[in-house]
Structures are given as C-alpha cells and as structure tokens.
Amino acid sequence: MFVLFDALPLQGPEPTDNGAGRPAVDLLNCLRAERPGWRIELLEHSYLPPVRLTPGRLRVRSFTPPLPVGPANREANELYLADWVVAQRPDWVVHAGAFRPDGLLPRYGTSRPRVAAVACDPLLLHSEDDAAGWSAGWLRFLLGTDLVLTESAAVASALRRLGGLRCPVVVSLGTSGPRTVVDAIERADKVPAAPAGKPRVAWVSPLPPSGSGIADYSADVLPHLADRFDIELVTDKVEVRTDLARRFPVVTADEVPARDAARPFDQFLYHVGNSTAHTYMLPLLVRYPGLVVLHDFHLGGLIREGRAERVAHLDLADEADRCGDSQLAGWVRAGWLGNIPLTELAPLNRRVLEAAEAVVVHSGWAWERVRRATAAPVAVVPHVAVDPGVIRRDTERRRLGLPAGEFVVATLGRVGPSKRVPSVVRAAAGLPGPLQARTRVLVVGEADPADAADVRAAADRAGFAGRLDFRGRVPLVDFPRYAVAADVVAQLRYPSRGETSGALLRALAAGAACVTSDSGAMAELPDTVTRKVRSPSLEVADLTAHLRELADRPDLRDRLGAAARRYVLDTHGPRTVAALYAAAISEAARRRTAAGLWVRDVANALAAVPGGPPPGLIDDWARLRALAEQPAHRHHGRQAA
C-alpha cells in the first residue's frame, strides 16, 4: 500500500505548535506502527518552509506550483496539484489538515486515488457558505473525500450536518483511532484508472480551399494534433488542400456512417460557424453528438441556410422558441417579422447546443453566454495565431507599392457592416490637414458590391475618395505582410456576435500596431496590446485620436506591435491551442463513460490567469495528465520531483 501524506501542517518552524501539526505527527507514527509494510511518503509544498519535524526517515516528494501562489492563480494551481498527485500513483492520499490560507488543496476530478482528510477546527465548519476563499475551498474539499479523521466530536457533529458528506468519519485519532483508520482504508475499494489510448476523432470542419475563415483555422491547428489522435477529416467537398489530404484521410458526410460502423470514432468534433459552409453538419450533429467548437454565438445564418438547402426540417419560429425568444417567434407567425430579420436578431443556436456533449468557445464573452444556454461543460480555448516570422516594413512597402512617406491605415478581412470600414474612412478623413493629405486607407479583403459601395460613399462624403485603396481578396499568407506594411491596422467589430477575428490575430502575431473596438472578444485583449475605441457612438472620434497619436509617435507604434506579438504568440500559438484541444478531445471522449470536468476547469482557470499561462505550461500539464490517466501500479522505481 502506497500512502502519500500531505505534509502541509508540518511545514513551518514549529509544527507541533499549530492546530494540525501534532495530530499529523501522531497519525504518521501510529500508521507506521500499525502497518510497517506500507510505503508512506511525504508531500512537501515547495512554496512553504520545509518540513522540520518528521517521524523517522521518510521520503519526501516536493510539489512546485506552475504559477505564482496567490488568489488569482489558486484555481489553476490546485487543479494542477490534483493531477500531480494522481501522477505519483498513490493508493491513498492523507491530507492532514489544510488550515492555512497560503496552502493549496488539490481539486480532484473523478480519476483520483482514495482521499482521507484530517479536520481539526470546528469554526470552519459551521456553514457550507462560509467565508469565501480558502475556508470555503476546504469545505468543498471535505465533501469530496473518502474518509474524514478528527479528534473533535464537535467537528464530527458539524461534518455530519453537511448534506453533501457521504464518507465515514473517524472521531478519534487517539489510542484506538489508527486501527480504525487502517481498517477503513483497507476496506475501501480502489478507484480504477481511466483507460489510456489514442482516440479516433472525426474532425468535422470546412477545409481549404474553402473561403471560410474556419477552414484556415482548422488547417492551422490540425498539424499540431496529428501525433496525439487518429484524425479523419469530414467535409462537404472532396477537394481539400494537398498537404492536409496527404496527412489525414478525408471523407464526406455521406461516408461517415460506414466509417463509424467499420471502426467507431471515439469523438466527433464539430467546428460550427454562422454560414452555409457548415450546413452539412446539422444532420450529423443529430446522429452523432459530440464536442462543438462554437466559432460564432449567433447561428441565425447557419439555420437559415440549412432550411433553404433542406438539410434539416427547420421552422425558424420554432427555432426562436427553442432559444427562449418566444416574442420574436410570435411576431414571425403573425407575419409582423420576416425570416431574415429574425435570423439577425435571435441567436438560434439552441439546436446545435442541445446536440453538444461539450462546447469550446474562444472568448470569455462567448463563455458567459453559452454556459447560460446549455448544461454541457463549456471551456475557453483561444483562437489560433500562427507566427509569420519577422517581416520588414520597408521591404513589404516596396513589394506592395506603398510609398515610404505615406501614413497607411489598413483594415483586413471580408468587408461587411460589422467591420465598420466606413467609420475607419471617416476617422482618417478627420485627421489634421497635412497628416490627412498623406494618409491612405487600405481595404484588404473581399467585399460584396453593396458593402464596397457603402465604403466608397463614406469616402466621397468625407472628401477622402482619392485616399481609399481597395486591394480585394488576397492570399492568406499576405495578411501579415499587409499588416506590417501599414502603420496602423484598424480592426473594428460592432455588433459582436461572439466571433473572434482571425484577421486581427494574424496582424497582432506579425507585430502590427492595432486599434480595435472595445466590445465582444476584442475587449478582452490587454490595453498594452491594442488601442481601443468605444464602438459604435464614439468610435470615429476615438479612432481619429489614436491615429493622430500613433502617427506622431513611431516609437509607440513599435512598442505596441512588439507587445502584441509577444502576447499573441504566447497565448494563441498553435502549440498552446493544440494542447488545449488535445485535452478537450480526450476529456470529451472519456466523458462518455466518466463525468470528469478536467478540461472545462483547467481551460477556464487558465483563462483567468493574468497575462495568460506561461509558455509550455499547457503542454507540460497535458503530459502530466496523460501520465495520471495511465493504469495504476503499486511499485515506483524513482522519486518524483
């Protein structure tokens, strides 16, 4: 029997002087006397003073938190500690008192060893709604243990009043207590380890050369998952970019039933967006529920196109009812509201969310809304940004035909009303005379004729027509080059539908100085990474002010671009995103047989870490989690660090 004994109450100058130190020492002595054949080792927390008092000679395993210890990082550190403990492969863990606000308590999931806790202080147990922070965390921890040990009848009585407590309570750690503890431990069944394996994944997504931005997103992430999963690409067209087709099997939606019958998929993963490129997924979602990556919170366009293409039997008023928009549904049935306005006003995402076993979103904005719309676990996985390498502004200006003396303001991506391109034109036209005369607005992206006409009309009214430069659709690889060639990239978005701008992330990754709206996912970017405008009412005035400042201060543009590049490559890099996807896919597949919440909790805890997680943490954590998920064994050849 391998018992890992949490040394938290023994860490300090005089452990016998604190409330949990003496019982911890007594319990260690008694357990060793009762069962000399058990292997007992200490769990020492490296961020606290070392253990000064130990009974006999015991091996110590030292835990180092991955993030600085403090309230902002507590949740992530405690989730990591739980996986670290599981990876040590103990049969039991004894947490011998955690009544220190600076101590960490592991937040175990369903895959864990058996857990015993020593409770000493009745004052912490008078209410489940006790003071927030560490004491409330300790109460939650007690409710998830297999055995509680205490010297106090008052503590035992308080524990038994907690409705969630289902484990035995051993009331004495005195003369007869250790034997009772030993008997309870030996009677307990072992928790089986979750099965290991390489999951087989159906990756359902539009793929290049499709014009969908989500197709490019998939192409950026997939290479970083190829070694972790057996992936097949499910698309509505056989034509797929050559490098992806060489690396992954490609099947159409019609071929999925036969592929799944011959060799079942462990997980279906759907990349869902608000366009006709995703309508083929709707019948598959009904038949094969799975992990849904919700790229857009509003899916009215998808539902409208699915109805038009007859891929699903959809009544738009019924879809509005499903989403709780009964008033809008009633207006449609009464003929007061048309189908197209309905799909612009209502999110119409409930059909997709009802089929989701778990949901991934790309921002806190979307997470807050999706978690209120579904009972499925919801996790934040950042949108991906690929490093384009170092790009020289002077080289790209010459290549793109942009004079060195011009002040260039670029906007990237498909032009539409929510991109606010007319506002960019009006802001540039409002610059002081000499600066305005050398300013060019560069529109890089495809535009429908009506949208292009709106932009040109705005330029005509502002007297700026001669300084407007439409470049149309360009290869994706050119987006970072245009971004760096420009002095400022203005990527506005209003209203937000929960989407994250891939074009913006490409510009930031290239090191461009960017100005964004202060709404939706863009509002979550640090102020050190972009300048923000108050869309819609004050965006023109704010943007004009930012453009004037950035035109006058090239040093500020350079600092802003450098900070943006560092931030995006750390938090949105393909390896970071792929590691979170690997965790999400594995956990979603495992959730079919176990109700673990690891991915959701980890992704959301790391999303709250100031500045994002440090580079490499997610990959290291994923490897630790994989080790923890392997079948348990009794004998360990070396000490864990």
C-alpha positions in Angstrom: 0.0 0.0 0.0 1.4 3.4 -1.0 0.2 6.3 1.1 1.2 9.8 0.2 0.9 12.0 3.3 0.4 15.7 2.8 2.9 17.5 5.0 1.3 20.9 4.8 0.7 21.1 8.6 4.3 20.0 9.2 5.8 22.9 7.2 6.9 25.7 9.4 9.3 26.5 12.2 7.4 24.6 15.0 4.8 22.2 13.5 3.7 20.9 16.9 2.6 24.4 17.9 -0.1 24.7 15.2 -3.6 23.1 15.4 -2.9 20.3 12.8 0.8 19.7 13.4 0.6 17.5 16.5 -2.3 15.3 15.2 -0.4 14.9 11.9 2.7 13.7 13.7 0.7 11.3 15.9 -1.1 9.9 12.9 2.1 9.3 11.0 3.6 7.5 14.0 0.6 5.3 14.5 0.1 4.4 10.9 3.7 3.3 10.6 3.4 1.3 13.8 0.1 -0.4 12.7 1.3 -1.2 9.2 5.0 -1.2 8.9 4.8 -2.8 5.4 3.0 0.3 4.0 5.1 2.7 2.0 4.5 6.1 3.4 5.9 9.2 1.8 5.5 12.9 2.4 4.1 15.5 0.0 6.0 18.7 0.7 4.9 22.1 -0.8 7.9 23.9 -2.2 6.4 27.4 -1.7 6.3 26.9 2.1 9.0 26.4 4.7 10.5 22.9 4.6 9.3 20.1 6.8 11.2 20.4 10.1 9.7 17.5 12.1 9.1 14.1 10.7 8.7 10.8 12.5 11.6 8.6 11.4 13.1 8.8 7.9 10.5 9.3 5.2 11.0 10.0 1.5 9.7 13.5 0.5 8.1 14.3 -2.8 8.2 18.1 -3.5 5.5 19.8 -5.4 6.2 23.1 -7.1 3.2 25.1 -8.4 3.3 26.0 -12.1 2.1 29.6 -11.4 3.0 32.1 -8.6 1.0 31.3 -5.4 -1.8 33.8 -4.9 -5.5 34.3 -5.1 -5.6 34.9 -8.8 -3.8 31.6 -9.6 -5.3 29.5 -6.8 -7.8 27.5 -9.0 -5.2 26.7 -11.7 -2.5 25.7 -9.1 -5.0 23.5 -7.2 -6.2 21.7 -10.4 -2.5 21.1 -11.4 -1.7 19.8 -7.9 -4.5 17.3 -8.2 -3.1 15.9 -11.5 0.4 16.0 -10.0 -0.8 13.9 -7.0 -2.6 11.4 -9.2 0.6 11.1 -11.4 2.5 9.9 -8.3 0.2 6.8 -8.2 -0.6 6.6 -4.5 -3.3 4.2 -3.3 -4.3 6.7 -0.7 -3.6 10.4 0.0 -3.9 11.7 3.5 -4.4 15.5 3.8 -3.5 16.0 7.4 -5.0 19.5 7.9 -5.1 22.4 5.5 -6.0 25.3 7.8 -3.5 27.7 6.3 -4.7 30.4 3.9 -1.4 30.1 2.0 -1.8 26.3 1.5 -3.1 24.6 -1.7 -5.8 21.9 -1.8 -5.9 19.7 -4.8 -9.2 19.9 -6.8 -9.6 16.3 -7.7 -11.7 15.0 -10.6 -13.2 11.6 -10.9 -9.8 10.0 -11.7 -8.0 10.1 -8.4 -6.7 7.9 -5.6 -8.7 7.4 -2.4 -8.5 10.5 -0.2 -8.6 10.9 3.6 -8.7 14.3 5.3 -7.9 15.4 8.9 -10.3 18.1 10.1 -9.4 19.9 13.3 -11.2 23.3 13.5 -14.9 23.3 14.1 -15.1 27.0 13.5 -14.6 26.4 9.7 -17.5 24.0 9.5 -20.5 26.0 10.8 -21.8 26.7 7.3 -21.3 25.4 3.7 -21.5 29.1 2.7 -18.6 30.1 5.0 -16.3 32.9 4.1 -15.1 32.7 0.5 -11.6 31.7 -0.5 -9.6 29.0 1.2 -12.0 28.0 4.0 -14.9 27.6 1.5 -12.5 25.6 -0.6 -11.7 23.4 2.4 -15.3 22.7 2.9 -15.8 21.7 -0.7 -12.7 19.5 -0.4 -14.1 17.7 2.6 -17.3 16.9 0.7 -15.3 15.1 -1.9 -13.2 12.8 0.3 -13.5 9.1 1.1 -12.7 9.3 4.8 -12.5 12.1 7.4 -10.4 11.9 10.5 -10.8 14.1 13.6 -10.1 14.3 17.3 -13.1 16.5 17.9 -16.7 15.4 18.5 -17.8 18.9 17.7 -16.1 18.7 14.3 -17.6 15.3 13.7 -21.1 16.6 14.6 -20.7 19.6 12.3 -19.5 17.4 9.4 -22.5 15.1 9.7 -24.8 18.1 9.3 -23.2 18.8 5.9 -25.7 17.3 3.5 -23.1 16.5 0.8 -20.8 14.4 3.1 -21.2 10.7 2.3 -17.9 9.3 3.7 -17.2 7.7 7.1 -16.0 10.0 9.9 -13.4 8.5 12.3 -13.9 10.5 15.5 -10.7 9.6 17.3 -7.0 9.8 16.4 -6.1 8.6 19.9 -5.4 5.1 21.2 -7.9 3.2 19.0 -8.1 5.7 16.2 -5.2 4.4 14.0 -6.6 0.9 13.9 -10.0 2.2 12.8 -8.3 4.3 10.2 -6.3 1.3 8.9 -9.4 -0.9 8.8 -11.3 1.8 6.9 -8.5 2.3 4.3 -8.2 -1.5 3.8 -11.9 -1.9 3.3 -12.1 0.8 0.6 -12.2 -0.3 -3.0 -9.6 1.1 -5.3 -10.7 3.6 -7.9 -10.0 2.2 -11.4 -7.8 4.3 -13.6 -9.3 5.7 -16.8 -8.3 3.7 -19.9 -5.5 5.1 -22.0 -5.3 5.1 -25.7 -5.1 7.2 -28.9 -8.7 8.4 -29.5 -10.1 8.2 -33.0 -11.5 11.6 -33.9 -13.9 12.8 -36.7 -12.8 16.4 -37.3 -15.9 18.0 -38.9 -15.0 21.3 -40.5 -14.8 23.2 -43.7 -11.2 23.0 -45.1 -9.1 24.9 -47.5 -9.5 25.8 -50.3 -12.9 26.8 -48.9 -13.2 30.5 -48.4 -14.3 30.1 -44.8 -12.0 31.5 -42.1 -12.8 28.4 -40.0 -11.3 26.3 -42.8 -8.0 28.2 -42.4 -8.3 27.9 -38.6 -8.6 24.1 -38.9 -5.6 23.9 -41.2 -3.5 25.9 -38.6 -4.4 23.6 -35.7 -4.5 20.1 -37.3 -0.8 19.6 -37.8 -0.2 20.0 -34.1 -2.7 17.3 -33.2 -1.6 14.6 -35.7 0.6 12.8 -33.3 -1.9 12.7 -30.5 -5.0 11.5 -32.3 -6.2 9.3 -35.1 -8.0 12.0 -37.1 -10.2 11.8 -40.1 -11.4 15.0 -41.8 -15.1 15.2 -42.6 -16.1 17.9 -45.1 -18.8 18.6 -47.6 -16.4 18.6 -50.5 -13.7 16.0 -51.5 -11.4 18.8 -52.7 -9.0 19.5 -49.8 -5.7 21.3 -49.8 -3.0 18.8 -50.8 -0.9 18.9 -47.6 -3.9 18.1 -45.4 -5.2 15.4 -47.8 -1.7 13.7 -47.7 -1.6 13.7 -43.9 -5.2 12.9 -43.0 -8.0 10.7 -44.5 -10.7 12.8 -46.0 -14.3 11.7 -46.1 -17.6 13.3 -47.0 -20.6 13.5 -44.6 -22.4 10.7 -46.6 -19.4 8.3 -45.9 -19.4 8.8 -42.1 -22.0 6.1 -41.2 -20.0 3.4 -43.0 -16.7 4.6 -41.5 -18.1 4.8 -38.0 -19.7 1.3 -38.3 -16.5 -0.2 -39.5 -14.4 1.4 -36.8 -16.2 3.6 -34.3 -15.0 7.1 -33.7 -14.2 8.0 -30.1 -15.1 11.6 -30.6 -16.9 13.8 -33.1 -15.6 17.3 -33.1 -17.7 20.0 -35.0 -16.3 23.4 -36.0 -19.6 25.3 -36.2 -19.8 28.8 -37.8 -22.6 31.0 -39.0 -22.5 30.3 -42.7 -23.6 27.9 -45.4 -20.2 26.2 -45.2 -21.5 24.4 -42.1 -25.0 23.3 -43.1 -23.8 19.8 -43.9 -23.0 19.3 -40.2 -26.6 19.7 -39.0 -27.8 16.1 -39.8 -24.5 14.7 -38.4 -24.9 16.5 -35.1 -28.3 14.9 -34.6 -27.0 11.4 -35.3 -23.5 11.7 -33.8 -23.5 14.3 -30.9 -20.0 15.4 -29.9 -17.7 18.3 -28.9 -18.8 21.5 -30.6 -16.4 24.3 -31.2 -18.7 27.3 -31.4 -16.9 29.9 -33.6 -20.0 32.2 -33.6 -22.5 32.6 -30.8 -25.2 33.7 -33.3 -26.1 31.0 -35.8 -29.1 32.5 -37.5 -27.3 32.5 -40.8 -26.5 28.8 -40.5 -30.1 27.8 -39.5 -31.5 30.0 -42.4 -29.2 28.4 -44.9 -29.8 24.9 -43.6 -33.5 25.5 -44.0 -33.0 26.8 -47.6 -30.8 23.8 -48.5 -33.3 21.4 -46.9 -30.5 19.6 -44.9 -32.8 19.7 -41.9 -36.5 20.2 -41.4 -36.4 23.7 -39.7 -39.1 26.1 -38.8 -37.5 29.4 -37.9 -40.2 30.4 -35.5 -39.8 27.1 -33.7 -36.1 27.6 -33.6 -36.7 31.0 -31.9 -38.9 29.3 -29.4 -36.2 26.8 -28.6 -33.9 29.7 -27.8 -36.4 31.4 -25.5 -37.2 34.1 -28.0 -41.0 33.4 -27.9 -41.9 37.1 -28.6 -39.9 37.1 -31.8 -41.4 33.7 -32.7 -44.9 35.1 -32.2 -44.2 38.1 -34.5 -42.9 35.8 -37.2 -46.1 33.6 -37.0 -48.2 36.7 -37.1 -46.4 38.0 -40.2 -45.0 41.1 -38.4 -41.4 39.9 -38.7 -39.6 38.3 -41.7 -37.3 35.3 -41.5 -34.2 37.3 -42.4 -34.6 39.9 -39.7 -35.4 37.1 -37.2 -32.1 35.3 -38.0 -30.2 38.6 -37.4 -32.0 39.3 -34.1 -32.1 35.8 -32.4 -29.0 33.6 -31.8 -30.9 30.5 -33.0 -28.1 28.3 -31.5 -30.1 26.0 -29.2 -30.4 23.2 -31.8 -26.6 23.0 -32.0 -26.0 23.3 -28.3 -28.6 20.6 -27.5 -26.5 18.2 -29.5 -23.2 19.2 -27.8 -21.7 16.9 -25.2 -19.2 19.7 -24.5 -18.6 23.1 -26.0 -15.4 25.1 -26.8 -15.5 28.8 -27.3 -12.8 31.3 -28.0 -13.5 34.2 -25.5 -14.9 35.0 -22.1 -17.7 36.9 -23.8 -18.9 33.7 -25.5 -18.3 31.6 -22.5 -20.6 33.8 -20.3 -23.4 33.4 -22.8 -23.0 29.8 -23.8 -22.8 28.5 -20.2 -26.2 30.0 -19.6 -27.7 28.3 -22.7 -26.5 24.7 -22.1 -26.0 22.2 -19.4 -22.9 20.8 -21.2 -19.4 21.7 -20.0 -18.1 24.9 -21.7 -14.4 25.6 -22.0 -12.4 28.5 -23.4 -9.7 27.6 -26.0 -8.0 30.6 -27.5 -8.3 31.3 -31.2 -5.1 30.2 -33.0 -2.5 32.6 -34.3 0.4 31.4 -36.5 3.8 33.0 -36.2 4.5 34.6 -39.7 8.1 35.2 -38.7 9.9 38.6 -38.8 8.6 40.8 -41.6 10.3 44.0 -42.6 8.1 47.0 -43.1 10.3 48.7 -45.7 10.5 45.5 -47.8 6.8 44.9 -47.8 6.0 48.6 -48.6 8.1 48.3 -51.7 6.6 45.0 -52.7 3.0 46.2 -52.2 3.6 49.6 -53.9 3.1 51.8 -50.9 5.2 55.0 -50.8 7.5 55.3 -47.8 6.2 58.7 -46.8 2.5 57.7 -46.6 0.7 57.1 -43.3 -1.1 53.8 -44.1 -4.2 52.6 -42.2 -5.2 49.1 -43.2 -8.3 47.0 -42.4 -8.1 43.3 -43.1 -10.7 40.6 -43.9 -14.0 40.4 -45.6 -15.8 43.7 -45.7 -19.3 43.8 -44.0 -21.4 46.2 -41.9 -20.0 44.9 -38.6 -16.4 45.6 -39.7 -17.2 49.4 -39.5 -15.0 50.2 -42.5 -16.9 53.5 -43.3 -16.0 54.6 -39.7 -12.3 53.9 -40.4 -12.6 56.1 -43.6 -14.3 58.9 -41.6 -11.7 58.8 -38.9 -8.9 59.0 -41.4 -10.6 61.9 -43.1 -10.8 63.7 -39.8 -7.0 63.9 -39.3 -5.3 67.3 -39.4 -4.7 68.6 -42.9 -1.0 67.8 -43.6 -1.4 64.3 -42.0 -4.7 63.6 -43.7 -3.1 64.6 -47.1 -0.6 61.8 -46.8 -2.9 59.2 -45.2 -4.1 56.2 -47.2 -6.8 53.7 -46.1 -6.0 50.3 -47.4 -9.0 47.8 -47.5 -7.6 44.3 -47.8 -10.4 41.8 -48.3 -13.3 40.7 -50.4 -16.4 42.9 -50.4 -19.9 42.4 -51.8 -20.8 45.2 -54.3 -23.3 46.8 -51.8 -20.7 46.8 -49.0 -18.0 48.2 -51.2 -20.4 50.9 -52.4 -21.1 51.9 -48.8 -17.4 52.4 -48.1 -16.9 54.4 -51.3 -19.9 56.6 -50.5 -18.5 57.3 -47.0 -15.2 58.3 -48.6 -17.0 60.6 -51.1 -18.9 62.3 -48.4 -15.8 62.9 -46.3 -13.8 64.2 -49.3 -11.4 61.2 -49.0 -12.1 59.3 -52.2 -8.7 59.8 -53.6 -7.0 58.2 -50.5 -9.1 55.0 -50.5 -7.3 51.9 -51.8 -9.3 48.6 -52.3 -7.0 45.6 -52.7 -9.7 42.9 -52.7 -9.2 39.4 -51.7 -5.5 38.4 -51.2 -3.9 35.1 -50.2 -4.0 34.4 -46.5 -0.2 34.5 -46.3 -0.3 38.1 -47.4 -2.4 39.3 -44.4 0.6 39.6 -42.0 2.6 41.4 -44.8 -0.1 44.0 -45.3 -0.5 44.4 -41.6 3.2 45.1 -41.1 3.4 47.3 -44.2 0.7 49.5 -42.7 1.5 52.0 -39.9 -1.8 51.1 -38.1 -4.3 48.3 -38.5 -7.8 49.3 -37.6 -9.9 46.1 -36.9 -13.3 47.3 -35.6 -16.2 45.0 -34.9 -19.7 46.0 -33.9 -22.1 44.5 -33.1 -20.3 41.4 -31.8 -21.9 38.0 -32.4 -19.4 36.1 -30.3 -16.8 35.7 -33.1 -13.1 36.1 -32.7 -11.3 37.8 -35.5 -8.7 35.6 -37.2 -7.5 38.6 -39.3 -6.8 40.6 -36.2 -4.8 37.8 -34.6 -2.7 37.4 -37.8 -2.0 41.2 -37.6 -1.1 41.0 -33.9 1.2 38.0 -34.4 3.0 39.9 -37.2 3.7 42.7 -34.7 1.4 45.3 -36.2 0.1 48.3 -34.2 -3.6 47.7 -34.0 -6.7 49.6 -32.9 -9.8 47.6 -32.1 -13.4 48.0 -30.7 -13.9 47.7 -27.0 -16.7 45.2 -27.4 -17.0 41.4 -27.6 -13.9 39.3 -27.7 -11.8 42.3 -28.7 -12.5 44.0 -25.3 -10.6 41.1 -23.6 -7.3 42.0 -25.2 -4.9 43.8 -22.8 -4.6 47.5 -23.2 -0.9 47.0 -23.7 -1.7 45.0 -26.9 -4.2 47.2 -28.8 -5.6 50.7 -28.6 -9.4 50.6 -28.2 -12.3 52.7 -29.5 -15.8 53.0 -28.0 -18.0 51.4 -30.7 -20.3 52.5 -32.1 -21.1 56.0 -30.9 -17.6 57.3 -30.2 -15.5 55.1 -32.5 -14.8 57.7 -35.1 -13.6 60.3 -32.6 -11.6 57.8 -30.7 -10.0 56.3 -33.8 -9.1 59.7 -35.1 -7.4 60.5 -31.8 -5.5 57.1 -31.8 -4.4 57.6 -35.4 -3.1 61.0 -34.7 -1.1 59.8 -31.7 0.3 56.8 -33.5 1.2 58.9 -36.5 3.2 61.3 -34.3 4.9 58.6 -32.3 6.6 55.8 -34.3 8.2 54.6 -31.1 4.8 53.9 -29.6 3.7 52.0 -32.7 6.8 49.8 -32.4 6.3 49.1 -28.7 2.6 48.4 -29.2 3.4 45.9 -32.1 6.1 44.2 -30.1 3.9 43.7 -27.1 1.1 42.4 -29.3 3.4 39.9 -31.0 4.7 38.6 -27.6 1.2 38.3 -26.2 -0.5 36.6 -29.1 2.3 34.0 -29.8 2.3 33.1 -26.1 -1.4 32.8 -25.6 -2.7 32.0 -29.1 0.2 30.0 -30.6 -0.7 26.7 -32.3 1.1 24.6 -29.7 -0.8 26.2 -26.9 -4.1 25.9 -28.7 -3.4 22.3 -29.8 -2.6 21.3 -26.3 -5.9 22.6 -25.0 -7.7 20.9 -27.9 -5.9 17.6 -27.1 -7.1 17.9 -23.5 -10.7 18.8 -24.6 -10.9 16.0 -27.1 -9.5 13.4 -24.7 -11.8 14.5 -21.9 -14.9 14.7 -24.1 -14.2 11.1 -25.3 -13.7 10.0 -21.7 -16.8 11.8 -20.6 -18.9 9.2 -22.4 -18.1 6.8 -19.5 -17.0 9.2 -16.7 -18.2 12.6 -15.7 -14.8 14.3 -15.4 -14.7 18.1 -15.7 -11.0 18.5 -16.0 -10.8 20.2 -19.4 -13.5 22.7 -18.6 -12.0 23.6 -15.2 -8.4 23.8 -16.5 -9.3 25.9 -19.6 -11.4 28.3 -17.6 -8.9 28.6 -14.7 -6.1 29.4 -17.1 -8.3 31.9 -18.9 -8.4 33.8 -15.7 -4.6 33.9 -15.1 -3.4 37.5 -15.5 -1.4 37.7 -18.8 -2.2 34.1 -19.7 -0.3 31.0 -18.8 3.4 30.8 -19.2 4.8 29.2 -22.4 4.9 25.4 -22.2 2.6 25.1 -19.2 -0.3 23.6 -21.1 1.9 21.0 -22.9 3.6 20.1 -19.6 0.2 19.8 -17.9 -1.2 17.7 -20.7 1.7 15.3 -20.4 1.2 15.2 -16.6 -2.5 14.4 -17.1 -1.6 11.7 -19.6 0.7 10.1 -17.0 -2.0 10.4 -14.4 -4.5 8.6 -16.7 -2.3 5.6 -17.2 -3.2 2.4 -15.3 -2.1 2.5 -11.7 0.7 0.3 -10.4 2.0 -0.4 -6.9 5.7 -0.1 -7.2 7.6 3.1 -8.3 11.2 2.9 -9.2 12.2 6.5 -8.6 11.3 9.6 -6.6 9.2 12.2 -8.3 10.5 15.8 -8.3 
